[in-house]
Amino acid sequence: MRLSFPTIAAMDGHCHAGGFMFAMAHDYRFFRDSGVTMSMSEINLGGTIPRNMMGPLLAKMTKPALRQICQLGVKMDGPMAMEYGIVDQIYPKVLKATNPL
């Protein structure tokens, strides 16, 4: 989980389950401000998060954020994720897609 340079997760769409875990493994997280959500969808399906997968979440999230995401299964939008400190910045659009052709 350590690299010699900082990493950024730029999330411009929904970020659930494995995508959420991948985003949490980064140093900085940028998320869209509206229309998309992030969560650990396993919780909403009655599942649990295996103990060995909790490392990135425990290292990067506060206890209130962990409760919302990992116990209650809350789907957070950009402003709520920013409020809980899960993302570092929110933007109207994170990525600008260009067609190289």
Biopython code that builds the backbone (N, CA, C, O; Angstrom):
import numpy as np
from Bio.PDB.StructureBuilder import StructureBuilder

atoms = [
    (1, "MET", "N", (0.808, -1.199, 0.000)),
    (1, "MET", "CA", (0.000, 0.000, 0.000)),
    (1, "MET", "C", (0.853, 1.266, 0.000)),
    (1, "MET", "O", (0.334, 2.357, 0.238)),
    (2, "ARG", "N", (2.126, 1.139, -0.258)),
    (2, "ARG", "CA", (2.981, 2.326, -0.277)),
    (2, "ARG", "C", (3.696, 2.432, -1.613)),
    (2, "ARG", "O", (4.284, 1.472, -2.110)),
    (3, "LEU", "N", (3.625, 3.614, -2.168)),
    (3, "LEU", "CA", (4.361, 3.924, -3.384)),
    (3, "LEU", "C", (5.244, 5.127, -3.106)),
    (3, "LEU", "O", (5.048, 5.825, -2.111)),
    (4, "SER", "N", (6.195, 5.370, -3.959)),
    (4, "SER", "CA", (7.103, 6.491, -3.744)),
    (4, "SER", "C", (6.534, 7.803, -4.269)),
    (4, "SER", "O", (7.233, 8.817, -4.274)),
    (5, "PHE", "N", (5.289, 7.803, -4.705)),
    (5, "PHE", "CA", (4.630, 9.001, -5.219)),
    (5, "PHE", "C", (3.155, 8.950, -4.827)),
    (5, "PHE", "O", (2.613, 7.864, -4.624)),
    (6, "PRO", "N", (2.503, 10.095, -4.718)),
    (6, "PRO", "CA", (1.081, 10.107, -4.352)),
    (6, "PRO", "C", (0.203, 9.665, -5.518)),
    (6, "PRO", "O", (0.533, 9.884, -6.683)),
    (7, "THR", "N", (-0.923, 9.038, -5.180)),
    (7, "THR", "CA", (-1.876, 8.593, -6.195)),
    (7, "THR", "C", (-3.205, 9.309, -6.001)),
    (7, "THR", "O", (-3.554, 9.712, -4.891)),
    (8, "ILE", "N", (-3.941, 9.459, -7.101)),
    (8, "ILE", "CA", (-5.224, 10.150, -7.083)),
    (8, "ILE", "C", (-6.284, 9.258, -7.712)),
    (8, "ILE", "O", (-6.069, 8.697, -8.786)),
    (9, "ALA", "N", (-7.420, 9.125, -7.052)),
    (9, "ALA", "CA", (-8.581, 8.453, -7.631)),
    (9, "ALA", "C", (-9.528, 9.544, -8.116)),
    (9, "ALA", "O", (-10.058, 10.308, -7.310)),
    (10, "ALA", "N", (-9.743, 9.621, -9.420)),
    (10, "ALA", "CA", (-10.666, 10.590, -10.013)),
    (10, "ALA", "C", (-11.946, 9.851, -10.362)),
    (10, "ALA", "O", (-11.997, 9.121, -11.352)),
    (11, "MET", "N", (-12.986, 10.040, -9.547)),
    (11, "MET", "CA", (-14.228, 9.282, -9.693)),
    (11, "MET", "C", (-15.304, 10.176, -10.298)),
    (11, "MET", "O", (-15.803, 11.095, -9.648)),
    (12, "ASP", "N", (-15.653, 9.894, -11.546)),
    (12, "ASP", "CA", (-16.636, 10.701, -12.248)),
    (12, "ASP", "C", (-17.963, 9.968, -12.390)),
    (12, "ASP", "O", (-18.899, 10.493, -12.993)),
    (13, "GLY", "N", (-18.051, 8.769, -11.844)),
    (13, "GLY", "CA", (-19.272, 7.985, -11.908)),
    (13, "GLY", "C", (-19.472, 7.259, -10.592)),
    (13, "GLY", "O", (-18.730, 7.473, -9.634)),
    (14, "HIS", "N", (-20.482, 6.396, -10.552)),
    (14, "HIS", "CA", (-20.771, 5.645, -9.332)),
    (14, "HIS", "C", (-19.536, 4.853, -8.892)),
    (14, "HIS", "O", (-18.773, 4.352, -9.718)),
    (15, "CYS", "N", (-19.364, 4.756, -7.592)),
    (15, "CYS", "CA", (-18.193, 4.097, -7.018)),
    (15, "CYS", "C", (-18.667, 3.185, -5.886)),
    (15, "CYS", "O", (-18.853, 3.630, -4.753)),
    (16, "HIS", "N", (-18.856, 1.917, -6.206)),
    (16, "HIS", "CA", (-19.393, 0.975, -5.232)),
    (16, "HIS", "C", (-18.509, -0.262, -5.116)),
    (16, "HIS", "O", (-17.764, -0.599, -6.036)),
    (17, "ALA", "N", (-18.604, -0.924, -3.980)),
    (17, "ALA", "CA", (-17.940, -2.202, -3.699)),
    (17, "ALA", "C", (-16.445, -2.149, -3.999)),
    (17, "ALA", "O", (-15.716, -1.398, -3.351)),
    (18, "GLY", "N", (-15.975, -2.937, -4.975)),
    (18, "GLY", "CA", (-14.557, -2.982, -5.303)),
    (18, "GLY", "C", (-14.018, -1.645, -5.774)),
    (18, "GLY", "O", (-12.871, -1.303, -5.485)),
    (19, "GLY", "N", (-14.830, -0.885, -6.495)),
    (19, "GLY", "CA", (-14.413, 0.448, -6.934)),
    (19, "GLY", "C", (-14.191, 1.372, -5.753)),
    (19, "GLY", "O", (-13.268, 2.186, -5.756)),
    (20, "PHE", "N", (-15.040, 1.243, -4.742)),
    (20, "PHE", "CA", (-14.880, 2.043, -3.525)),
    (20, "PHE", "C", (-13.593, 1.654, -2.815)),
    (20, "PHE", "O", (-12.847, 2.521, -2.360)),
    (21, "MET", "N", (-13.326, 0.353, -2.717)),
    (21, "MET", "CA", (-12.099, -0.121, -2.067)),
    (21, "MET", "C", (-10.869, 0.378, -2.826)),
    (21, "MET", "O", (-9.889, 0.802, -2.214)),
    (22, "PHE", "N", (-10.920, 0.327, -4.153)),
    (22, "PHE", "CA", (-9.795, 0.786, -4.971)),
    (22, "PHE", "C", (-9.568, 2.282, -4.762)),
    (22, "PHE", "O", (-8.426, 2.725, -4.637)),
    (23, "ALA", "N", (-10.637, 3.052, -4.723)),
    (23, "ALA", "CA", (-10.519, 4.496, -4.502)),
    (23, "ALA", "C", (-9.913, 4.790, -3.132)),
    (23, "ALA", "O", (-9.096, 5.702, -3.004)),
    (24, "MET", "N", (-10.298, 4.037, -2.119)),
    (24, "MET", "CA", (-9.789, 4.267, -0.769)),
    (24, "MET", "C", (-8.303, 3.930, -0.644)),
    (24, "MET", "O", (-7.643, 4.390, 0.288)),
    (25, "ALA", "N", (-7.770, 3.134, -1.570)),
    (25, "ALA", "CA", (-6.352, 2.793, -1.534)),
    (25, "ALA", "C", (-5.481, 3.943, -2.031)),
    (25, "ALA", "O", (-4.259, 3.892, -1.890)),
    (26, "HIS", "N", (-6.090, 4.977, -2.609)),
    (26, "HIS", "CA", (-5.338, 6.124, -3.120)),
    (26, "HIS", "C", (-5.110, 7.173, -2.032)),
    (26, "HIS", "O", (-5.784, 7.179, -1.002)),
    (27, "ASP", "N", (-4.156, 8.050, -2.281)),
    (27, "ASP", "CA", (-3.841, 9.111, -1.328)),
    (27, "ASP", "C", (-4.862, 10.241, -1.364)),
    (27, "ASP", "O", (-5.197, 10.817, -0.329)),
    (28, "TYR", "N", (-5.355, 10.555, -2.558)),
    (28, "TYR", "CA", (-6.331, 11.632, -2.744)),
    (28, "TYR", "C", (-7.493, 11.099, -3.561)),
    (28, "TYR", "O", (-7.318, 10.269, -4.453)),
    (29, "ARG", "N", (-8.688, 11.594, -3.241)),
    (29, "ARG", "CA", (-9.884, 11.163, -3.953)),
    (29, "ARG", "C", (-10.681, 12.384, -4.386)),
    (29, "ARG", "O", (-11.060, 13.212, -3.557)),
    (30, "PHE", "N", (-10.933, 12.494, -5.685)),
    (30, "PHE", "CA", (-11.759, 13.557, -6.252)),
    (30, "PHE", "C", (-13.043, 12.912, -6.747)),
    (30, "PHE", "O", (-13.008, 11.869, -7.401)),
    (31, "PHE", "N", (-14.180, 13.534, -6.436)),
    (31, "PHE", "CA", (-15.480, 12.924, -6.749)),
    (31, "PHE", "C", (-16.400, 13.963, -7.361)),
    (31, "PHE", "O", (-16.268, 15.158, -7.097)),
    (32, "ARG", "N", (-17.304, 13.513, -8.154)),
    (32, "ARG", "CA", (-18.290, 14.380, -8.790)),
    (32, "ARG", "C", (-19.269, 14.902, -7.741)),
    (32, "ARG", "O", (-19.597, 14.191, -6.791)),
    (33, "ASP", "N", (-19.733, 16.129, -7.904)),
    (33, "ASP", "CA", (-20.558, 16.753, -6.863)),
    (33, "ASP", "C", (-22.034, 16.377, -6.910)),
    (33, "ASP", "O", (-22.746, 16.616, -5.935)),
    (34, "SER", "N", (-22.518, 15.803, -7.996)),
    (34, "SER", "CA", (-23.945, 15.450, -8.040)),
    (34, "SER", "C", (-24.199, 14.324, -9.032)),
    (34, "SER", "O", (-23.436, 14.111, -9.974)),
    (35, "GLY", "N", (-25.287, 13.615, -8.793)),
    (35, "GLY", "CA", (-25.732, 12.590, -9.725)),
    (35, "GLY", "C", (-25.084, 11.224, -9.588)),
    (35, "GLY", "O", (-25.496, 10.282, -10.264)),
    (36, "VAL", "N", (-24.088, 11.094, -8.736)),
    (36, "VAL", "CA", (-23.423, 9.807, -8.556)),
    (36, "VAL", "C", (-23.263, 9.533, -7.056)),
    (36, "VAL", "O", (-23.299, 10.455, -6.240)),
    (37, "THR", "N", (-23.087, 8.262, -6.709)),
    (37, "THR", "CA", (-22.963, 7.879, -5.300)),
    (37, "THR", "C", (-21.798, 6.915, -5.113)),
    (37, "THR", "O", (-21.280, 6.330, -6.064)),
    (38, "MET", "N", (-21.409, 6.775, -3.854)),
    (38, "MET", "CA", (-20.388, 5.797, -3.481)),
    (38, "MET", "C", (-20.882, 5.035, -2.252)),
    (38, "MET", "O", (-21.556, 5.595, -1.388)),
    (39, "SER", "N", (-20.535, 3.747, -2.190)),
    (39, "SER", "CA", (-20.940, 2.929, -1.044)),
    (39, "SER", "C", (-20.241, 1.582, -1.087)),
    (39, "SER", "O", (-19.565, 1.238, -2.056)),
    (40, "MET", "N", (-20.420, 0.837, -0.021)),
    (40, "MET", "CA", (-20.043, -0.572, 0.007)),
    (40, "MET", "C", (-21.352, -1.339, -0.153)),
    (40, "MET", "O", (-22.018, -1.653, 0.834)),
    (41, "SER", "N", (-21.713, -1.634, -1.382)),
    (41, "SER", "CA", (-23.030, -2.212, -1.684)),
    (41, "SER", "C", (-23.245, -3.587, -1.064)),
    (41, "SER", "O", (-24.387, -4.035, -0.960)),
    (42, "GLU", "N", (-22.178, -4.268, -0.649)),
    (42, "GLU", "CA", (-22.337, -5.562, 0.006)),
    (42, "GLU", "C", (-23.218, -5.457, 1.247)),
    (42, "GLU", "O", (-23.987, -6.367, 1.555)),
    (43, "ILE", "N", (-23.098, -4.348, 1.945)),
    (43, "ILE", "CA", (-23.861, -4.147, 3.176)),
    (43, "ILE", "C", (-25.358, -4.130, 2.865)),
    (43, "ILE", "O", (-26.152, -4.710, 3.604)),
    (44, "ASN", "N", (-25.740, -3.471, 1.782)),
    (44, "ASN", "CA", (-27.152, -3.389, 1.408)),
    (44, "ASN", "C", (-27.706, -4.734, 0.930)),
    (44, "ASN", "O", (-28.920, -4.938, 0.906)),
    (45, "LEU", "N", (-26.819, -5.641, 0.553)),
    (45, "LEU", "CA", (-27.228, -6.970, 0.097)),
    (45, "LEU", "C", (-27.168, -8.002, 1.221)),
    (45, "LEU", "O", (-27.372, -9.194, 0.989)),
    (46, "GLY", "N", (-26.889, -7.541, 2.434)),
    (46, "GLY", "CA", (-26.838, -8.446, 3.583)),
    (46, "GLY", "C", (-25.477, -9.092, 3.791)),
    (46, "GLY", "O", (-25.341, -9.981, 4.632)),
    (47, "GLY", "N", (-24.490, -8.671, 3.055)),
    (47, "GLY", "CA", (-23.149, -9.237, 3.181)),
    (47, "GLY", "C", (-22.324, -8.501, 4.226)),
    (47, "GLY", "O", (-22.785, -7.553, 4.861)),
    (48, "THR", "N", (-21.120, -8.957, 4.379)),
    (48, "THR", "CA", (-20.181, -8.326, 5.301)),
    (48, "THR", "C", (-18.883, -8.046, 4.554)),
    (48, "THR", "O", (-18.659, -8.566, 3.461)),
    (49, "ILE", "N", (-18.050, -7.238, 5.141)),
    (49, "ILE", "CA", (-16.745, -6.929, 4.557)),
    (49, "ILE", "C", (-15.731, -7.816, 5.260)),
    (49, "ILE", "O", (-15.610, -7.755, 6.484)),
    (50, "PRO", "N", (-14.992, -8.644, 4.511)),
    (50, "PRO", "CA", (-14.004, -9.513, 5.157)),
    (50, "PRO", "C", (-12.967, -8.698, 5.927)),
    (50, "PRO", "O", (-12.604, -7.594, 5.522)),
    (51, "ARG", "N", (-12.508, -9.245, 7.017)),
    (51, "ARG", "CA", (-11.566, -8.555, 7.904)),
    (51, "ARG", "C", (-10.315, -8.078, 7.161)),
    (51, "ARG", "O", (-9.828, -6.975, 7.410)),
    (52, "ASN", "N", (-9.794, -8.904, 6.251)),
    (52, "ASN", "CA", (-8.569, -8.526, 5.548)),
    (52, "ASN", "C", (-8.789, -7.402, 4.542)),
    (52, "ASN", "O", (-7.816, -6.825, 4.057)),
    (53, "MET", "N", (-10.026, -7.078, 4.217)),
    (53, "MET", "CA", (-10.317, -5.966, 3.306)),
    (53, "MET", "C", (-10.601, -4.668, 4.051)),
    (53, "MET", "O", (-10.800, -3.625, 3.427)),
    (54, "MET", "N", (-10.620, -4.723, 5.357)),
    (54, "MET", "CA", (-10.928, -3.532, 6.146)),
    (54, "MET", "C", (-9.724, -2.601, 6.305)),
    (54, "MET", "O", (-9.897, -1.450, 6.707)),
    (55, "GLY", "N", (-8.516, -3.066, 6.002)),
    (55, "GLY", "CA", (-7.304, -2.272, 6.186)),
    (55, "GLY", "C", (-7.362, -0.887, 5.561)),
    (55, "GLY", "O", (-7.184, 0.105, 6.268)),
    (56, "PRO", "N", (-7.610, -0.788, 4.239)),
    (56, "PRO", "CA", (-7.668, 0.550, 3.629)),
    (56, "PRO", "C", (-8.770, 1.428, 4.217)),
    (56, "PRO", "O", (-8.606, 2.641, 4.343)),
    (57, "LEU", "N", (-9.885, 0.811, 4.573)),
    (57, "LEU", "CA", (-10.992, 1.591, 5.127)),
    (57, "LEU", "C", (-10.643, 2.111, 6.519)),
    (57, "LEU", "O", (-10.881, 3.281, 6.821)),
    (58, "LEU", "N", (-10.084, 1.256, 7.361)),
    (58, "LEU", "CA", (-9.710, 1.673, 8.718)),
    (58, "LEU", "C", (-8.607, 2.728, 8.684)),
    (58, "LEU", "O", (-8.578, 3.621, 9.531)),
    (59, "ALA", "N", (-7.693, 2.631, 7.707)),
    (59, "ALA", "CA", (-6.578, 3.568, 7.625)),
    (59, "ALA", "C", (-6.999, 4.937, 7.096)),
    (59, "ALA", "O", (-6.357, 5.939, 7.412)),
    (60, "LYS", "N", (-8.052, 4.997, 6.305)),
    (60, "LYS", "CA", (-8.382, 6.242, 5.610)),
    (60, "LYS", "C", (-9.687, 6.897, 6.047)),
    (60, "LYS", "O", (-9.966, 8.026, 5.642)),
    (61, "MET", "N", (-10.490, 6.223, 6.859)),
    (61, "MET", "CA", (-11.802, 6.759, 7.211)),
    (61, "MET", "C", (-11.940, 6.989, 8.710)),
    (61, "MET", "O", (-11.367, 6.260, 9.519)),
    (62, "THR", "N", (-12.702, 8.003, 9.063)),
    (62, "THR", "CA", (-13.002, 8.266, 10.470)),
    (62, "THR", "C", (-14.052, 7.274, 10.965)),
    (62, "THR", "O", (-14.707, 6.609, 10.162)),
    (63, "LYS", "N", (-14.211, 7.174, 12.266)),
    (63, "LYS", "CA", (-15.219, 6.262, 12.820)),
    (63, "LYS", "C", (-16.631, 6.609, 12.361)),
    (63, "LYS", "O", (-17.392, 5.702, 12.022)),
    (64, "PRO", "N", (-17.018, 7.906, 12.338)),
    (64, "PRO", "CA", (-18.359, 8.214, 11.832)),
    (64, "PRO", "C", (-18.549, 7.802, 10.364)),
    (64, "PRO", "O", (-19.624, 7.333, 9.990)),
    (65, "ALA", "N", (-17.526, 7.973, 9.545)),
    (65, "ALA", "CA", (-17.618, 7.571, 8.136)),
    (65, "ALA", "C", (-17.713, 6.053, 8.021)),
    (65, "ALA", "O", (-18.505, 5.538, 7.232)),
    (66, "LEU", "N", (-16.908, 5.336, 8.804)),
    (66, "LEU", "CA", (-16.982, 3.872, 8.806)),
    (66, "LEU", "C", (-18.373, 3.386, 9.186)),
    (66, "LEU", "O", (-18.894, 2.450, 8.578)),
    (67, "ARG", "N", (-18.971, 4.013, 10.181)),
    (67, "ARG", "CA", (-20.317, 3.623, 10.600)),
    (67, "ARG", "C", (-21.308, 3.800, 9.455)),
    (67, "ARG", "O", (-22.110, 2.909, 9.177)),
    (68, "GLN", "N", (-21.248, 4.951, 8.793)),
    (68, "GLN", "CA", (-22.183, 5.228, 7.697)),
    (68, "GLN", "C", (-22.011, 4.248, 6.534)),
    (68, "GLN", "O", (-22.989, 3.715, 6.010)),
    (69, "ILE", "N", (-20.767, 4.021, 6.140)),
    (69, "ILE", "CA", (-20.483, 3.180, 4.970)),
    (69, "ILE", "C", (-20.557, 1.688, 5.291)),
    (69, "ILE", "O", (-21.240, 0.937, 4.594)),
    (70, "CYS", "N", (-19.857, 1.256, 6.344)),
    (70, "CYS", "CA", (-19.672, -0.175, 6.603)),
    (70, "CYS", "C", (-20.737, -0.807, 7.481)),
    (70, "CYS", "O", (-20.928, -2.021, 7.422)),
    (71, "GLN", "N", (-21.430, -0.031, 8.287)),
    (71, "GLN", "CA", (-22.475, -0.614, 9.132)),
    (71, "GLN", "C", (-23.875, -0.319, 8.609)),
    (71, "GLN", "O", (-24.745, -1.189, 8.613)),
    (72, "LEU", "N", (-24.084, 0.908, 8.161)),
    (72, "LEU", "CA", (-25.427, 1.296, 7.726)),
    (72, "LEU", "C", (-25.631, 1.182, 6.225)),
    (72, "LEU", "O", (-26.771, 1.214, 5.762)),
    (73, "GLY", "N", (-24.567, 1.049, 5.457)),
    (73, "GLY", "CA", (-24.688, 0.901, 4.009)),
    (73, "GLY", "C", (-25.186, 2.152, 3.304)),
    (73, "GLY", "O", (-25.857, 2.057, 2.276)),
    (74, "VAL", "N", (-24.869, 3.316, 3.839)),
    (74, "VAL", "CA", (-25.326, 4.579, 3.257)),
    (74, "VAL", "C", (-24.651, 4.796, 1.901)),
    (74, "VAL", "O", (-23.449, 4.580, 1.747)),
    (75, "LYS", "N", (-25.444, 5.224, 0.934)),
    (75, "LYS", "CA", (-24.908, 5.628, -0.369)),
    (75, "LYS", "C", (-24.680, 7.131, -0.298)),
    (75, "LYS", "O", (-25.627, 7.909, -0.182)),
    (76, "MET", "N", (-23.419, 7.529, -0.369)),
    (76, "MET", "CA", (-23.078, 8.943, -0.223)),
    (76, "MET", "C", (-22.929, 9.621, -1.573)),
    (76, "MET", "O", (-22.351, 9.068, -2.508)),
    (77, "ASP", "N", (-23.467, 10.834, -1.654)),
    (77, "ASP", "CA", (-23.193, 11.663, -2.825)),
    (77, "ASP", "C", (-21.929, 12.471, -2.545)),
    (77, "ASP", "O", (-21.339, 12.347, -1.472)),
    (78, "GLY", "N", (-21.512, 13.292, -3.496)),
    (78, "GLY", "CA", (-20.275, 14.057, -3.350)),
    (78, "GLY", "C", (-20.213, 14.924, -2.108)),
    (78, "GLY", "O", (-19.258, 14.818, -1.339)),
    (79, "PRO", "N", (-21.219, 15.793, -1.885)),
    (79, "PRO", "CA", (-21.160, 16.649, -0.701)),
    (79, "PRO", "C", (-21.131, 15.871, 0.623)),
    (79, "PRO", "O", (-20.436, 16.266, 1.560)),
    (80, "MET", "N", (-21.882, 14.773, 0.698)),
    (80, "MET", "CA", (-21.884, 13.983, 1.930)),
    (80, "MET", "C", (-20.524, 13.300, 2.134)),
    (80, "MET", "O", (-20.018, 13.255, 3.255)),
    (81, "ALA", "N", (-19.935, 12.773, 1.059)),
    (81, "ALA", "CA", (-18.614, 12.146, 1.151)),
    (81, "ALA", "C", (-17.563, 13.165, 1.556)),
    (81, "ALA", "O", (-16.631, 12.841, 2.293)),
    (82, "MET", "N", (-17.706, 14.386, 1.082)),
    (82, "MET", "CA", (-16.782, 15.468, 1.458)),
    (82, "MET", "C", (-16.955, 15.803, 2.941)),
    (82, "MET", "O", (-15.974, 16.005, 3.657)),
    (83, "GLU", "N", (-18.201, 15.860, 3.392)),
    (83, "GLU", "CA", (-18.493, 16.156, 4.798)),
    (83, "GLU", "C", (-17.864, 15.118, 5.726)),
    (83, "GLU", "O", (-17.364, 15.466, 6.796)),
    (84, "TYR", "N", (-17.887, 13.851, 5.325)),
    (84, "TYR", "CA", (-17.333, 12.771, 6.147)),
    (84, "TYR", "C", (-15.836, 12.564, 5.919)),
    (84, "TYR", "O", (-15.238, 11.681, 6.533)),
    (85, "GLY", "N", (-15.227, 13.360, 5.050)),
    (85, "GLY", "CA", (-13.794, 13.271, 4.823)),
    (85, "GLY", "C", (-13.352, 12.098, 3.973)),
    (85, "GLY", "O", (-12.175, 11.737, 3.981)),
    (86, "ILE", "N", (-14.282, 11.494, 3.238)),
    (86, "ILE", "CA", (-13.939, 10.354, 2.391)),
    (86, "ILE", "C", (-13.281, 10.821, 1.098)),
    (86, "ILE", "O", (-12.369, 10.172, 0.587)),
    (87, "VAL", "N", (-13.749, 11.951, 0.573)),
    (87, "VAL", "CA", (-13.132, 12.526, -0.620)),
    (87, "VAL", "C", (-12.455, 13.842, -0.246)),
    (87, "VAL", "O", (-12.832, 14.498, 0.725)),
    (88, "ASP", "N", (-11.461, 14.208, -1.025)),
    (88, "ASP", "CA", (-10.703, 15.430, -0.747)),
    (88, "ASP", "C", (-11.273, 16.650, -1.451)),
    (88, "ASP", "O", (-11.099, 17.777, -0.989)),
    (89, "GLN", "N", (-11.949, 16.426, -2.564)),
    (89, "GLN", "CA", (-12.501, 17.540, -3.325)),
    (89, "GLN", "C", (-13.645, 17.037, -4.196)),
    (89, "GLN", "O", (-13.633, 15.895, -4.655)),
    (90, "ILE", "N", (-14.630, 17.897, -4.416)),
    (90, "ILE", "CA", (-15.709, 17.554, -5.336)),
    (90, "ILE", "C", (-15.727, 18.581, -6.466)),
    (90, "ILE", "O", (-15.389, 19.748, -6.271)),
    (91, "TYR", "N", (-16.126, 18.123, -7.645)),
    (91, "TYR", "CA", (-16.139, 18.949, -8.849)),
    (91, "TYR", "C", (-17.410, 18.687, -9.643)),
    (91, "TYR", "O", (-17.993, 17.610, -9.524)),
    (92, "PRO", "N", (-17.856, 19.657, -10.458)),
    (92, "PRO", "CA", (-19.013, 19.411, -11.328)),
    (92, "PRO", "C", (-18.760, 18.264, -12.295)),
    (92, "PRO", "O", (-19.666, 17.483, -12.585)),
    (93, "LYS", "N", (-17.546, 18.159, -12.788)),
    (93, "LYS", "CA", (-17.138, 17.044, -13.644)),
    (93, "LYS", "C", (-15.669, 16.792, -13.363)),
    (93, "LYS", "O", (-14.846, 17.705, -13.440)),
    (94, "VAL", "N", (-15.345, 15.552, -13.039)),
    (94, "VAL", "CA", (-13.977, 15.229, -12.653)),
    (94, "VAL", "C", (-13.087, 15.019, -13.863)),
    (94, "VAL", "O", (-11.972, 15.536, -13.924)),
    (95, "LEU", "N", (-13.579, 14.267, -14.809)),
    (95, "LEU", "CA", (-12.786, 13.934, -15.990)),
    (95, "LEU", "C", (-13.384, 14.578, -17.241)),
    (95, "LEU", "O", (-14.604, 14.681, -17.366)),
    (96, "LYS", "N", (-12.558, 14.994, -18.132)),
    (96, "LYS", "CA", (-13.028, 15.507, -19.408)),
    (96, "LYS", "C", (-12.625, 14.496, -20.477)),
    (96, "LYS", "O", (-11.450, 14.370, -20.821)),
    (97, "ALA", "N", (-13.606, 13.789, -20.987)),
    (97, "ALA", "CA", (-13.333, 12.776, -21.988)),
    (97, "ALA", "C", (-13.063, 13.435, -23.343)),
    (97, "ALA", "O", (-13.760, 14.368, -23.743)),
    (98, "THR", "N", (-12.055, 12.941, -24.029)),
    (98, "THR", "CA", (-11.771, 13.429, -25.377)),
    (98, "THR", "C", (-11.665, 12.229, -26.298)),
    (98, "THR", "O", (-11.209, 11.157, -25.901)),
    (99, "ASN", "N", (-12.086, 12.423, -27.512)),
    (99, "ASN", "CA", (-12.011, 11.358, -28.499)),
    (99, "ASN", "C", (-10.716, 11.533, -29.285)),
    (99, "ASN", "O", (-10.554, 12.533, -29.985)),
    (100, "PRO", "N", (-9.785, 10.573, -29.182)),
    (100, "PRO", "CA", (-8.497, 10.732, -29.860)),
    (100, "PRO", "C", (-8.586, 10.541, -31.375)),
    (100, "PRO", "O", (-7.621, 10.818, -32.088)),
    (101, "LEU", "N", (-9.734, 10.070, -31.874)),
    (101, "LEU", "CA", (-9.848, 9.809, -33.318)),
    (101, "LEU", "C", (-10.225, 11.026, -34.103)),
    (101, "LEU", "O", (-10.356, 10.956, -35.325)),
]
sb = StructureBuilder()
sb.init_structure("model")
sb.init_model(0)
sb.init_chain("A")
sb.init_seg("    ")
for serial, (resi, resn, name, xyz) in enumerate(atoms, 1):
    if name == "N":
        sb.init_residue(resn, " ", resi, " ")
    sb.init_atom(name, np.array(xyz, "f"), 0.0, 1.0, " ", f" {name:<3s}", serial, name[0])
structure = sb.get_structure()
